[in-house]
């Protein structure tokens, strides 16, 4: 699987390549702090749609956790749906999204 | 662990008891369609806080998934934070929330 664009340095590329090696992974997206996909193995439209929604959702989840306990912080958000599975890992600068097949 | 209130019938009680048997589970909540905790093993305040936030989040997640693919639907939402782990299973009438220790 080819990584379409990359402005992220070798560390991120290596991590993405490692995740993409997993047979169940459909693709990965790295979303920048402005909410745009920076690096992805998916097509641009899918990447853009996932980026917007998953980033909003991860912010919402983080805010909810902080309202329950102000010292808490979101580490991983996993959405299992009828068709796919998405894992969002938030960071201060970037969000990593992995879209997977249902196992 | 005692199930504080129960208006749900034996099926739900059995499922909750089975989940609570897991040593990592702090407590479970069944949230009704109005967003109020119906049955819980947690204290009322914690249950109410989790119910509100997790139900909103699960609706947001479901809407996001439907914007990506209108035929898709949320099955499980899992939030891993620094301190805890929460699993939300949405249903038409009820949401089941399980709060767990980080492993």
N, CA and C atoms of all chains as a GROMACS GRO file, in nm:
protein
  618
    1UNK      N    1   0.084  -0.120   0.000
    1UNK     CA    2   0.000   0.000   0.000
    1UNK      C    3   0.087   0.125   0.000
    2UNK      N    4   0.061   0.214  -0.092
    2UNK     CA    5   0.148   0.332  -0.106
    2UNK      C    6   0.099   0.446  -0.017
    3UNK      N    7   0.192   0.512   0.046
    3UNK     CA    8   0.155   0.628   0.128
    3UNK      C    9   0.158   0.750   0.037
    4UNK      N   10   0.037   0.807   0.014
    4UNK     CA   11   0.017   0.907  -0.091
    4UNK      C   12   0.100   1.034  -0.073
    5UNK      N   13   0.094   1.092   0.046
    5UNK     CA   14   0.165   1.218   0.068
    5UNK      C   15   0.238   1.204   0.200
    6UNK      N   16   0.347   1.270   0.213
    6UNK     CA   17   0.416   1.261   0.340
    6UNK      C   18   0.501   1.384   0.369
    7UNK      N   19   0.458   1.457   0.472
    7UNK     CA   20   0.536   1.572   0.520
    7UNK      C   21   0.574   1.549   0.667
    8UNK      N   22   0.581   1.420   0.706
    8UNK     CA   23   0.582   1.389   0.849
    8UNK      C   24   0.713   1.335   0.902
    9UNK      N   25   0.810   1.310   0.817
    9UNK     CA   26   0.935   1.254   0.865
    9UNK      C   27   0.930   1.102   0.870
   10UNK      N   28   1.046   1.037   0.884
   10UNK     CA   29   1.055   0.891   0.874
   10UNK      C   30   0.984   0.816   0.987
   11UNK      N   31   0.976   0.875   1.108
   11UNK     CA   32   0.911   0.807   1.223
   11UNK      C   33   0.767   0.775   1.193
   12UNK      N   34   0.695   0.877   1.145
   12UNK     CA   35   0.552   0.860   1.116
   12UNK      C   36   0.532   0.762   1.002
   13UNK      N   37   0.616   0.773   0.899
   13UNK     CA   38   0.603   0.683   0.783
   13UNK      C   39   0.621   0.539   0.827
   14UNK      N   40   0.720   0.516   0.914
   14UNK     CA   41   0.748   0.381   0.964
   14UNK      C   42   0.629   0.326   1.043
   15UNK      N   43   0.572   0.412   1.131
   15UNK     CA   44   0.456   0.369   1.211
   15UNK      C   45   0.339   0.335   1.119
   16UNK      N   46   0.314   0.423   1.021
   16UNK     CA   47   0.202   0.399   0.929
   16UNK      C   48   0.224   0.270   0.850
   17UNK      N   49   0.347   0.249   0.804
   17UNK     CA   50   0.377   0.128   0.727
   17UNK      C   51   0.353   0.005   0.813
   18UNK      N   52   0.395   0.012   0.941
   18UNK     CA   53   0.377  -0.101   1.033
   18UNK      C   54   0.228  -0.131   1.052
   19UNK      N   55   0.147  -0.026   1.070
   19UNK     CA   56   0.003  -0.045   1.090
   19UNK      C   57  -0.060  -0.102   0.964
   20UNK      N   58  -0.020  -0.048   0.848
   20UNK     CA   59  -0.078  -0.093   0.721
   20UNK      C   60  -0.042  -0.237   0.686
   21UNK      N   61   0.066  -0.289   0.747
   21UNK     CA   62   0.105  -0.428   0.724
   21UNK      C   63   0.001  -0.526   0.778
   22UNK      N   64  -0.073  -0.481   0.880
   22UNK     CA   65  -0.180  -0.564   0.935
   22UNK      C   66  -0.287  -0.586   0.828
   23UNK      N   67  -0.317  -0.710   0.801
   23UNK     CA   68  -0.409  -0.744   0.693
   23UNK      C   69  -0.548  -0.685   0.706
   24UNK      N   70  -0.590  -0.653   0.829
   24UNK     CA   71  -0.725  -0.600   0.850
   24UNK      C   72  -0.734  -0.449   0.832
   25UNK      N   73  -0.621  -0.382   0.818
   25UNK     CA   74  -0.621  -0.237   0.806
   25UNK      C   75  -0.651  -0.196   0.662
   26UNK      N   76  -0.757  -0.117   0.644
   26UNK     CA   77  -0.795  -0.068   0.511
   26UNK      C   78  -0.705   0.051   0.476
   27UNK      N   79  -0.678   0.136   0.573
   27UNK     CA   80  -0.593   0.251   0.548
   27UNK      C   81  -0.571   0.333   0.674
   28UNK      N   82  -0.472   0.420   0.668
   28UNK     CA   83  -0.444   0.508   0.782
   28UNK      C   84  -0.443   0.654   0.736
   29UNK      N   85  -0.474   0.743   0.829
   29UNK     CA   86  -0.472   0.886   0.799
   29UNK      C   87  -0.403   0.956   0.914
   30UNK      N   88  -0.314   1.051   0.883
   30UNK     CA   89  -0.263   1.138   0.988
   30UNK      C   90  -0.325   1.276   0.963
   31UNK      N   91  -0.399   1.325   1.064
   31UNK     CA   92  -0.472   1.451   1.053
   31UNK      C   93  -0.393   1.558   1.128
   32UNK      N   94  -0.370   1.673   1.065
   32UNK     CA   95  -0.296   1.779   1.134
   32UNK      C   96  -0.387   1.858   1.228
   33UNK      N   97  -0.327   1.955   1.299
   33UNK     CA   98  -0.403   2.027   1.402
   33UNK      C   99  -0.514   2.114   1.342
   34UNK      N  100  -0.509   2.137   1.212
   34UNK     CA  101  -0.616   2.214   1.147
   34UNK      C  102  -0.729   2.124   1.096
   35UNK      N  103  -0.713   1.993   1.113
   35UNK     CA  104  -0.818   1.900   1.074
   35UNK      C  105  -0.807   1.849   0.932
   36UNK      N  106  -0.695   1.878   0.866
   36UNK     CA  107  -0.678   1.828   0.729
   36UNK      C  108  -0.591   1.703   0.727
   37UNK      N  109  -0.621   1.608   0.638
   37UNK     CA  110  -0.536   1.490   0.630
   37UNK      C  111  -0.397   1.526   0.574
   38UNK      N  112  -0.295   1.490   0.649
   38UNK     CA  113  -0.157   1.526   0.614
   38UNK      C  114  -0.094   1.413   0.532
   39UNK      N  115  -0.117   1.292   0.578
   39UNK     CA  116  -0.059   1.173   0.516
   39UNK      C  117  -0.168   1.067   0.517
   40UNK      N  118  -0.185   0.997   0.408
   40UNK     CA  119  -0.289   0.894   0.406
   40UNK      C  120  -0.260   0.784   0.305
   41UNK      N  121  -0.317   0.667   0.331
   41UNK     CA  122  -0.310   0.558   0.234
   41UNK      C  123  -0.447   0.538   0.169
   42UNK      N  124  -0.545   0.620   0.209
   42UNK     CA  125  -0.680   0.613   0.152
   42UNK      C  126  -0.693   0.717   0.041
   43UNK      N  127  -0.803   0.714  -0.035
   43UNK     CA  128  -0.825   0.820  -0.134
   43UNK      C  129  -0.861   0.950  -0.062
   44UNK      N  130  -0.839   1.063  -0.129
   44UNK     CA  131  -0.852   1.195  -0.065
   44UNK      C  132  -0.990   1.219  -0.006
   45UNK      N  133  -1.096   1.180  -0.079
   45UNK     CA  134  -1.231   1.208  -0.031
   45UNK      C  135  -1.261   1.132   0.098
   46UNK      N  136  -1.230   1.002   0.098
   46UNK     CA  137  -1.252   0.920   0.219
   46UNK      C  138  -1.169   0.977   0.334
   47UNK      N  139  -1.043   1.009   0.306
   47UNK     CA  140  -0.954   1.062   0.409
   47UNK      C  141  -1.009   1.191   0.467
   48UNK      N  142  -1.058   1.281   0.379
   48UNK     CA  143  -1.111   1.410   0.425
   48UNK      C  144  -1.236   1.390   0.512
   49UNK      N  145  -1.325   1.298   0.467
   49UNK     CA  146  -1.448   1.273   0.544
   49UNK      C  147  -1.414   1.216   0.682
   50UNK      N  148  -1.330   1.114   0.684
   50UNK     CA  149  -1.290   1.054   0.812
   50UNK      C  150  -1.221   1.156   0.901
   51UNK      N  151  -1.131   1.236   0.842
   51UNK     CA  152  -1.055   1.334   0.920
   51UNK      C  153  -1.148   1.428   0.996
   52UNK      N  154  -1.243   1.488   0.922
   52UNK     CA  155  -1.336   1.582   0.984
   52UNK      C  156  -1.413   1.517   1.096
   53UNK      N  157  -1.479   1.405   1.065
   53UNK     CA  158  -1.568   1.343   1.163
   53UNK      C  159  -1.493   1.286   1.283
   54UNK      N  160  -1.385   1.214   1.257
   54UNK     CA  161  -1.314   1.146   1.367
   54UNK      C  162  -1.243   1.247   1.457
   55UNK      N  163  -1.197   1.357   1.398
   55UNK     CA  164  -1.130   1.459   1.480
   55UNK      C  165  -1.232   1.529   1.571
   56UNK      N  166  -1.348   1.564   1.516
   56UNK     CA  167  -1.455   1.624   1.597
   56UNK      C  168  -1.496   1.531   1.710
   57UNK      N  169  -1.510   1.404   1.674
   57UNK     CA  170  -1.555   1.304   1.770
   57UNK      C  171  -1.451   1.286   1.881
   58UNK      N  172  -1.325   1.287   1.844
   58UNK     CA  173  -1.220   1.269   1.944
   58UNK      C  174  -1.215   1.390   2.038
   59UNK      N  175  -1.239   1.512   1.985
   59UNK     CA  176  -1.246   1.631   2.070
   59UNK      C  177  -1.364   1.621   2.167
   60UNK      N  178  -1.478   1.580   2.112
   60UNK     CA  179  -1.598   1.563   2.194
   60UNK      C  180  -1.572   1.461   2.305
   61UNK      N  181  -1.510   1.348   2.269
   61UNK     CA  182  -1.481   1.243   2.367
   61UNK      C  183  -1.386   1.294   2.475
   62UNK      N  184  -1.284   1.368   2.433
   62UNK     CA  185  -1.188   1.423   2.529
   62UNK      C  186  -1.255   1.522   2.624
   63UNK      N  187  -1.341   1.608   2.570
   63UNK     CA  188  -1.414   1.704   2.654
   63UNK      C  189  -1.506   1.632   2.753
   64UNK      N  190  -1.573   1.527   2.706
   64UNK     CA  191  -1.661   1.451   2.794
   64UNK      C  192  -1.582   1.389   2.908
   65UNK      N  193  -1.468   1.329   2.876
   65UNK     CA  194  -1.385   1.267   2.979
   65UNK      C  195  -1.337   1.371   3.079
   66UNK      N  196  -1.304   1.490   3.029
   66UNK     CA  197  -1.257   1.597   3.117
   66UNK      C  198  -1.370   1.649   3.206
   67UNK      N  199  -1.494   1.639   3.159
   67UNK     CA  200  -1.606   1.680   3.245
   67UNK      C  201  -1.632   1.577   3.355
   68UNK      N  202  -1.599   1.451   3.327
   68UNK     CA  203  -1.612   1.346   3.429
   68UNK      C  204  -1.497   1.357   3.529
   69UNK      N  205  -1.375   1.374   3.478
   69UNK     CA  206  -1.256   1.391   3.562
   69UNK      C  207  -1.161   1.484   3.488
   70UNK      N  208  -1.140   1.602   3.546
   70UNK     CA  209  -1.065   1.708   3.476
   70UNK      C  210  -0.919   1.670   3.448
   71UNK      N  211  -0.865   1.574   3.525
   71UNK     CA  212  -0.725   1.536   3.505
   71UNK      C  213  -0.711   1.420   3.404
   72UNK      N  214  -0.825   1.372   3.355
   72UNK     CA  215  -0.822   1.259   3.263
   72UNK      C  216  -0.803   1.309   3.119
   73UNK      N  217  -0.762   1.220   3.032
   73UNK     CA  218  -0.736   1.257   2.893
   73UNK      C  219  -0.756   1.135   2.802
   74UNK      N  220  -0.811   1.159   2.684
   74UNK     CA  221  -0.836   1.050   2.590
   74UNK      C  222  -0.705   0.994   2.533
   75UNK      N  223  -0.694   0.862   2.531
   75UNK     CA  224  -0.576   0.797   2.474
   75UNK      C  225  -0.611   0.732   2.340
   76UNK      N  226  -0.716   0.654   2.340
   76UNK     CA  227  -0.761   0.587   2.217
   76UNK      C  228  -0.914   0.588   2.211
   77UNK      N  229  -0.967   0.612   2.092
   77UNK     CA  230  -1.111   0.604   2.069
   77UNK      C  231  -1.133   0.497   1.962
   78UNK      N  232  -1.216   0.399   1.993
   78UNK     CA  233  -1.240   0.293   1.895
   78UNK      C  234  -1.389   0.284   1.864
   79UNK      N  235  -1.421   0.294   1.737
   79UNK     CA  236  -1.560   0.284   1.693
   79UNK      C  237  -1.578   0.156   1.614
   80UNK      N  238  -1.662   0.069   1.663
   80UNK     CA  239  -1.694  -0.052   1.588
   80UNK      C  240  -1.832  -0.031   1.528
   81UNK      N  241  -1.842  -0.037   1.396
   81UNK     CA  242  -1.973  -0.023   1.332
   81UNK      C  243  -2.005  -0.153   1.260
   82UNK      N  244  -2.124  -0.160   1.197
   82UNK     CA  245  -2.163  -0.282   1.128
   82UNK      C  246  -2.066  -0.318   1.017
   83UNK      N  247  -2.006  -0.216   0.954
   83UNK     CA  248  -1.924  -0.242   0.836
   83UNK      C  249  -1.773  -0.230   0.861
   84UNK      N  250  -1.735  -0.134   0.943
   84UNK     CA  251  -1.591  -0.113   0.964
   84UNK      C  252  -1.558  -0.092   1.112
   85UNK      N  253  -1.432  -0.065   1.134
   85UNK     CA  254  -1.383  -0.037   1.268
   85UNK      C  255  -1.283   0.078   1.251
   86UNK      N  256  -1.296   0.181   1.332
   86UNK     CA  257  -1.202   0.293   1.321
   86UNK      C  258  -1.137   0.317   1.456
   87UNK      N  259  -1.005   0.336   1.455
   87UNK     CA  260  -0.932   0.364   1.578
   87UNK      C  261  -0.868   0.502   1.565
   88UNK      N  262  -0.896   0.590   1.660
   88UNK     CA  263  -0.842   0.726   1.657
   88UNK      C  264  -0.748   0.743   1.776
   89UNK      N  265  -0.626   0.786   1.748
   89UNK     CA  266  -0.530   0.812   1.855
   89UNK      C  267  -0.497   0.960   1.852
   90UNK      N  268  -0.549   1.036   1.948
   90UNK     CA  269  -0.525   1.180   1.945
   90UNK      C  270  -0.390   1.217   2.005
   91UNK      N  271  -0.337   1.328   1.958
   91UNK     CA  272  -0.210   1.381   2.006
   91UNK      C  273  -0.226   1.533   2.000
   92UNK      N  274  -0.134   1.607   2.062
   92UNK     CA  275  -0.150   1.753   2.061
   92UNK      C  276  -0.142   1.809   1.919
   93UNK      N  277  -0.051   1.756   1.839
   93UNK     CA  278  -0.036   1.810   1.703
   93UNK      C  279  -0.110   1.731   1.596
   94UNK      N  280  -0.112   1.598   1.613
   94UNK     CA  281  -0.169   1.515   1.509
   94UNK      C  282  -0.266   1.412   1.566
   95UNK      N  283  -0.358   1.369   1.482
   95UNK     CA  284  -0.445   1.256   1.515
   95UNK      C  285  -0.411   1.144   1.417
   96UNK      N  286  -0.394   1.024   1.467
   96UNK     CA  287  -0.376   0.909   1.377
   96UNK      C  288  -0.506   0.831   1.372
   97UNK      N  289  -0.556   0.810   1.252
   97UNK     CA  290  -0.679   0.732   1.233
   97UNK      C  291  -0.646   0.605   1.155
   98UNK      N  292  -0.689   0.492   1.206
   98UNK     CA  293  -0.673   0.368   1.131
   98UNK      C  294  -0.813   0.312   1.104
   99UNK      N  295  -0.841   0.287   0.977
   99UNK     CA  296  -0.970   0.230   0.938
   99UNK      C  297  -0.948   0.082   0.910
  100UNK      N  298  -1.027  -0.001   0.976
  100UNK     CA  299  -1.007  -0.146   0.966
  100UNK      C  300  -1.132  -0.219   0.919
  101UNK      N  301  -1.110  -0.339   0.866
  101UNK     CA  302  -1.221  -0.428   0.835
  101UNK      C  303  -1.274  -0.486   0.964
  102UNK      N  304  -1.404  -0.518   0.969
  102UNK     CA  305  -1.458  -0.589   1.084
  102UNK      C  306  -1.404  -0.731   1.085
  103UNK      N  307  -1.356  -0.775   1.200
  103UNK     CA  308  -1.304  -0.913   1.209
  103UNK      C  309  -1.410  -1.006   1.265
  104UNK      N  310  -2.093  -0.742   4.377
  104UNK     CA  311  -2.137  -0.604   4.351
  104UNK      C  312  -2.290  -0.601   4.339
  105UNK      N  313  -2.355  -0.514   4.411
  105UNK     CA  314  -2.500  -0.512   4.413
  105UNK      C  315  -2.556  -0.423   4.302
  106UNK      N  316  -2.657  -0.468   4.237
  106UNK     CA  317  -2.721  -0.387   4.134
  106UNK      C  318  -2.827  -0.302   4.203
  107UNK      N  319  -2.802  -0.169   4.206
  107UNK     CA  320  -2.879  -0.078   4.290
  107UNK      C  321  -3.029  -0.074   4.258
  108UNK      N  322  -3.059  -0.057   4.130
  108UNK     CA  323  -3.200  -0.045   4.091
  108UNK      C  324  -3.221  -0.136   3.972
  109UNK      N  325  -3.336  -0.188   3.959
  109UNK     CA  326  -3.359  -0.273   3.843
  109UNK      C  327  -3.505  -0.275   3.800
  110UNK      N  328  -3.529  -0.219   3.682
  110UNK     CA  329  -3.664  -0.222   3.623
  110UNK      C  330  -3.656  -0.291   3.487
  111UNK      N  331  -3.554  -0.377   3.468
  111UNK     CA  332  -3.518  -0.420   3.334
  111UNK      C  333  -3.550  -0.566   3.302
  112UNK      N  334  -3.593  -0.644   3.400
  112UNK     CA  335  -3.618  -0.785   3.374
  112UNK      C  336  -3.493  -0.869   3.395
  113UNK      N  337  -3.509  -1.002   3.403
  113UNK     CA  338  -3.398  -1.089   3.440
  113UNK      C  339  -3.285  -1.096   3.336
  114UNK      N  340  -3.318  -1.077   3.206
  114UNK     CA  341  -3.216  -1.083   3.100
  114UNK      C  342  -3.107  -0.981   3.121
  115UNK      N  343  -3.150  -0.856   3.144
  115UNK     CA  344  -3.056  -0.746   3.162
  115UNK      C  345  -2.974  -0.765   3.290
  116UNK      N  346  -3.041  -0.809   3.397
  116UNK     CA  347  -2.972  -0.829   3.525
  116UNK      C  348  -2.863  -0.934   3.510
  117UNK      N  349  -2.896  -1.041   3.436
  117UNK     CA  350  -2.800  -1.150   3.413
  117UNK      C  351  -2.679  -1.100   3.335
  118UNK      N  352  -2.706  -1.020   3.228
  118UNK     CA  353  -2.597  -0.966   3.147
  118UNK      C  354  -2.509  -0.874   3.232
  119UNK      N  355  -2.572  -0.787   3.309
  119UNK     CA  356  -2.496  -0.695   3.394
  119UNK      C  357  -2.413  -0.771   3.496
  120UNK      N  358  -2.470  -0.874   3.556
  120UNK     CA  359  -2.399  -0.954   3.656
  120UNK      C  360  -2.278  -1.021   3.591
  121UNK      N  361  -2.297  -1.072   3.469
  121UNK     CA  362  -2.188  -1.139   3.397
  121UNK      C  363  -2.074  -1.040   3.369
  122UNK      N  364  -2.111  -0.918   3.324
  122UNK     CA  365  -2.009  -0.816   3.296
  122UNK      C  366  -1.937  -0.777   3.424
  123UNK      N  367  -2.014  -0.758   3.533
  123UNK     CA  368  -1.955  -0.715   3.659
  123UNK      C  369  -1.864  -0.820   3.723
  124UNK      N  370  -1.882  -0.947   3.680
  124UNK     CA  371  -1.795  -1.053   3.733
  124UNK      C  372  -1.650  -1.035   3.687
  125UNK      N  373  -1.633  -0.968   3.574
  125UNK     CA  374  -1.498  -0.941   3.524
  125UNK      C  375  -1.428  -0.847   3.623
  126UNK      N  376  -1.314  -0.890   3.669
  126UNK     CA  377  -1.241  -0.816   3.772
  126UNK      C  378  -1.204  -0.673   3.735
  127UNK      N  379  -1.195  -0.645   3.604
  127UNK     CA  380  -1.155  -0.511   3.562
  127UNK      C  381  -1.272  -0.413   3.551
  128UNK      N  382  -1.393  -0.463   3.564
  128UNK     CA  383  -1.510  -0.377   3.549
  128UNK      C  384  -1.539  -0.304   3.680
  129UNK      N  385  -1.541  -0.171   3.675
  129UNK     CA  386  -1.570  -0.089   3.792
  129UNK      C  387  -1.722  -0.086   3.814
  130UNK      N  388  -1.797  -0.077   3.706
  130UNK     CA  389  -1.942  -0.075   3.718
  130UNK      C  390  -2.009  -0.068   3.582
  131UNK      N  391  -2.138  -0.096   3.581
  131UNK     CA  392  -2.214  -0.090   3.456
  131UNK      C  393  -2.336   0.001   3.476
  132UNK      N  394  -2.381   0.059   3.366
  132UNK     CA  395  -2.499   0.146   3.370
  132UNK      C  396  -2.587   0.109   3.252
  133UNK      N  397  -2.718   0.099   3.272
  133UNK     CA  398  -2.810   0.089   3.159
  133UNK      C  399  -2.884   0.221   3.153
  134UNK      N  400  -2.870   0.290   3.039
  134UNK     CA  401  -2.930   0.422   3.021
  134UNK      C  402  -3.056   0.407   2.936
  135UNK      N  403  -3.167   0.465   2.978
  135UNK     CA  404  -3.290   0.453   2.899
  135UNK      C  405  -3.291   0.556   2.784
  136UNK      N  406  -3.397   0.552   2.702
  136UNK     CA  407  -3.400   0.635   2.582
  136UNK      C  408  -3.409   0.785   2.616
  137UNK      N  409  -3.444   0.818   2.739
  137UNK     CA  410  -3.447   0.960   2.779
  137UNK      C  411  -3.312   1.008   2.835
  138UNK      N  412  -3.216   0.917   2.843
  138UNK     CA  413  -3.082   0.955   2.888
  138UNK      C  414  -3.060   0.941   3.037
  139UNK      N  415  -3.154   0.879   3.106
  139UNK     CA  416  -3.138   0.861   3.251
  139UNK      C  417  -3.091   0.720   3.284
  140UNK      N  418  -3.004   0.706   3.384
  140UNK     CA  419  -2.961   0.572   3.422
  140UNK      C  420  -3.077   0.492   3.482
  141UNK      N  421  -3.102   0.376   3.425
  141UNK     CA  422  -3.215   0.293   3.465
  141UNK      C  423  -3.169   0.193   3.572
  142UNK      N  424  -3.055   0.132   3.546
  142UNK     CA  425  -2.999   0.030   3.634
  142UNK      C  426  -2.850   0.055   3.642
  143UNK      N  427  -2.793   0.049   3.760
  143UNK     CA  428  -2.650   0.074   3.769
  143UNK      C  429  -2.588   0.007   3.891
  144UNK      N  430  -2.457  -0.020   3.882
  144UNK     CA  431  -2.384  -0.071   3.998
  144UNK      C  432  -2.293   0.040   4.052
  145UNK      N  433  -2.297   0.158   3.989
  145UNK     CA  434  -2.217   0.272   4.034
  145UNK      C  435  -2.303   0.362   4.123
  146UNK      N  436  -2.240   0.463   4.186
  146UNK     CA  437  -2.320   0.558   4.264
  146UNK      C  438  -2.398   0.648   4.167
  147UNK      N  439  -2.507   0.708   4.214
  147UNK     CA  440  -2.599   0.782   4.127
  147UNK      C  441  -2.532   0.896   4.052
  148UNK      N  442  -2.444   0.970   4.120
  148UNK     CA  443  -2.382   1.086   4.056
  148UNK      C  444  -2.292   1.043   3.940
  149UNK      N  445  -2.205   0.944   3.966
  149UNK     CA  446  -2.117   0.893   3.860
  149UNK      C  447  -2.201   0.838   3.746
  150UNK      N  448  -2.304   0.763   3.780
  150UNK     CA  449  -2.390   0.703   3.677
  150UNK      C  450  -2.456   0.811   3.592
  151UNK      N  451  -2.506   0.916   3.657
  151UNK     CA  452  -2.573   1.024   3.584
  151UNK      C  453  -2.476   1.097   3.492
  152UNK      N  454  -2.353   1.124   3.542
  152UNK     CA  455  -2.253   1.194   3.461
  152UNK      C  456  -2.216   1.110   3.339
  153UNK      N  457  -2.182   0.983   3.363
  153UNK     CA  458  -2.147   0.895   3.252
  153UNK      C  459  -2.262   0.882   3.153
  154UNK      N  460  -2.385   0.866   3.205
  154UNK     CA  461  -2.501   0.847   3.118
  154UNK      C  462  -2.514   0.962   3.019
  155UNK      N  463  -2.513   1.085   3.070
  155UNK     CA  464  -2.529   1.203   2.985
  155UNK      C  465  -2.420   1.207   2.879
  156UNK      N  466  -2.293   1.201   2.922
  156UNK     CA  467  -2.183   1.219   2.829
  156UNK      C  468  -2.170   1.105   2.729
  157UNK      N  469  -2.179   0.982   2.778
  157UNK     CA  470  -2.158   0.868   2.690
  157UNK      C  471  -2.272   0.853   2.589
  158UNK      N  472  -2.394   0.888   2.632
  158UNK     CA  473  -2.508   0.879   2.540
  158UNK      C  474  -2.494   0.984   2.428
  159UNK      N  475  -2.459   1.107   2.466
  159UNK     CA  476  -2.436   1.211   2.365
  159UNK      C  477  -2.327   1.170   2.267
  160UNK      N  478  -2.220   1.117   2.324
  160UNK     CA  479  -2.105   1.077   2.243
  160UNK      C  480  -2.141   0.964   2.148
  161UNK      N  481  -2.220   0.871   2.196
  161UNK     CA  482  -2.259   0.759   2.111
  161UNK      C  483  -2.351   0.806   1.998
  162UNK      N  484  -2.438   0.905   2.025
  162UNK     CA  485  -2.522   0.964   1.919
  162UNK      C  486  -2.435   1.036   1.817
  163UNK      N  487  -2.339   1.113   1.866
  163UNK     CA  488  -2.247   1.186   1.778
  163UNK      C  489  -2.170   1.086   1.689
  164UNK      N  490  -2.121   0.978   1.752
  164UNK     CA  491  -2.045   0.876   1.677
  164UNK      C  492  -2.132   0.811   1.571
  165UNK      N  493  -2.256   0.780   1.608
  165UNK     CA  494  -2.347   0.716   1.514
  165UNK      C  495  -2.377   0.810   1.396
  166UNK      N  496  -2.401   0.937   1.426
  166UNK     CA  497  -2.426   1.035   1.319
  166UNK      C  498  -2.306   1.049   1.227
  167UNK      N  499  -2.186   1.053   1.285
  167UNK     CA  500  -2.063   1.064   1.204
  167UNK      C  501  -2.051   0.944   1.111
  168UNK      N  502  -2.074   0.825   1.164
  168UNK     CA  503  -2.065   0.704   1.082
  168UNK      C  504  -2.168   0.707   0.970
  169UNK      N  505  -2.287   0.758   0.999
  169UNK     CA  506  -2.392   0.766   0.898
  169UNK      C  507  -2.359   0.870   0.792
  170UNK      N  508  -2.282   0.972   0.828
  170UNK     CA  509  -2.241   1.070   0.726
  170UNK      C  510  -2.134   1.012   0.635
  171UNK      N  511  -2.053   0.919   0.688
  171UNK     CA  512  -1.952   0.852   0.606
  171UNK      C  513  -2.021   0.748   0.517
  172UNK      N  514  -2.110   0.668   0.575
  172UNK     CA  515  -2.187   0.568   0.500
  172UNK      C  516  -2.325   0.559   0.565
  173UNK      N  517  -2.426   0.600   0.489
  173UNK     CA  518  -2.561   0.613   0.546
  173UNK      C  519  -2.620   0.478   0.593
  174UNK      N  520  -2.569   0.367   0.539
  174UNK     CA  521  -2.621   0.236   0.578
  174UNK      C  522  -2.547   0.177   0.699
  175UNK      N  523  -2.446   0.248   0.745
  175UNK     CA  524  -2.366   0.198   0.857
  175UNK      C  525  -2.429   0.238   0.991
  176UNK      N  526  -2.391   0.169   1.096
  176UNK     CA  527  -2.448   0.193   1.227
  176UNK      C  528  -2.347   0.157   1.336
  177UNK      N  529  -2.345   0.235   1.442
  177UNK     CA  530  -2.251   0.210   1.552
  177UNK      C  531  -2.289   0.083   1.629
  178UNK      N  532  -2.191  -0.001   1.656
  178UNK     CA  533  -2.214  -0.122   1.735
  178UNK      C  534  -2.154  -0.106   1.875
  179UNK      N  535  -2.028  -0.067   1.879
  179UNK     CA  536  -1.959  -0.047   2.008
  179UNK      C  537  -1.870   0.076   2.000
  180UNK      N  538  -1.869   0.154   2.108
  180UNK     CA  539  -1.779   0.269   2.118
  180UNK      C  540  -1.691   0.244   2.240
  181UNK      N  541  -1.559   0.249   2.220
  181UNK     CA  542  -1.470   0.224   2.333
  181UNK      C  543  -1.378   0.344   2.352
  182UNK      N  544  -1.378   0.400   2.471
  182UNK     CA  545  -1.291   0.513   2.502
  182UNK      C  546  -1.186   0.468   2.601
  183UNK      N  547  -1.062   0.477   2.561
  183UNK     CA  548  -0.954   0.447   2.654
  183UNK      C  549  -0.895   0.581   2.696
  184UNK      N  550  -0.895   0.609   2.825
  184UNK     CA  551  -0.835   0.733   2.874
  184UNK      C  552  -0.718   0.698   2.965
  185UNK      N  553  -0.649   0.800   3.016
  185UNK     CA  554  -0.534   0.774   3.104
  185UNK      C  555  -0.573   0.694   3.227
  186UNK      N  556  -0.694   0.716   3.277
  186UNK     CA  557  -0.733   0.656   3.404
  186UNK      C  558  -0.831   0.539   3.392
  187UNK      N  559  -0.922   0.548   3.296
  187UNK     CA  560  -1.022   0.442   3.285
  187UNK      C  561  -1.046   0.401   3.140
  188UNK      N  562  -1.138   0.311   3.124
  188UNK     CA  563  -1.177   0.265   2.993
  188UNK      C  564  -1.330   0.253   2.998
  189UNK      N  565  -1.398   0.308   2.899
  189UNK     CA  566  -1.544   0.299   2.898
  189UNK      C  567  -1.589   0.236   2.767
  190UNK      N  568  -1.683   0.143   2.778
  190UNK     CA  569  -1.738   0.077   2.659
  190UNK      C  570  -1.887   0.108   2.653
  191UNK      N  571  -1.932   0.162   2.541
  191UNK     CA  572  -2.073   0.197   2.524
  191UNK      C  573  -2.132   0.110   2.414
  192UNK      N  574  -2.241   0.042   2.444
  192UNK     CA  575  -2.310  -0.040   2.344
  192UNK      C  576  -2.448   0.020   2.324
  193UNK      N  577  -2.470   0.088   2.211
  193UNK     CA  578  -2.600   0.152   2.190
  193UNK      C  579  -2.705   0.054   2.137
  194UNK      N  580  -2.827   0.083   2.170
  194UNK     CA  581  -2.941   0.005   2.124
  194UNK      C  582  -3.053   0.105   2.101
  195UNK      N  583  -3.164   0.062   2.036
  195UNK     CA  584  -3.272   0.157   2.010
  195UNK      C  585  -3.332   0.209   2.139
  196UNK      N  586  -3.353   0.121   2.236
  196UNK     CA  587  -3.417   0.164   2.359
  196UNK      C  588  -3.319   0.197   2.471
  197UNK      N  589  -3.211   0.119   2.479
  197UNK     CA  590  -3.119   0.136   2.590
  197UNK      C  591  -2.974   0.145   2.544
  198UNK      N  592  -2.891   0.209   2.626
  198UNK     CA  593  -2.746   0.208   2.605
  198UNK      C  594  -2.686   0.134   2.724
  199UNK      N  595  -2.595   0.043   2.698
  199UNK     CA  596  -2.524  -0.020   2.808
  199UNK      C  597  -2.384   0.040   2.816
  200UNK      N  598  -2.347   0.090   2.933
  200UNK     CA  599  -2.214   0.147   2.953
  200UNK      C  600  -2.140   0.062   3.056
  201UNK      N  601  -2.019   0.023   3.023
  201UNK     CA  602  -1.935  -0.048   3.119
  201UNK      C  603  -1.810   0.037   3.144
  202UNK      N  604  -1.785   0.068   3.270
  202UNK     CA  605  -1.666   0.145   3.307
  202UNK      C  606  -1.564   0.047   3.361
  203UNK      N  607  -1.444   0.052   3.305
  203UNK     CA  608  -1.341  -0.045   3.343
  203UNK      C  609  -1.213   0.021   3.390
  204UNK      N  610  -1.135  -0.055   3.468
  204UNK     CA  611  -1.000  -0.013   3.504
  204UNK      C  612  -0.911  -0.027   3.382
  205UNK      N  613  -0.809   0.058   3.372
  205UNK     CA  614  -0.710   0.041   3.265
  205UNK      C  615  -0.629  -0.084   3.295
  206UNK      N  616  -0.612  -0.167   3.195
  206UNK     CA  617  -0.531  -0.289   3.217
  206UNK      C  618  -0.388  -0.265   3.172
   0.00000   0.00000   0.00000
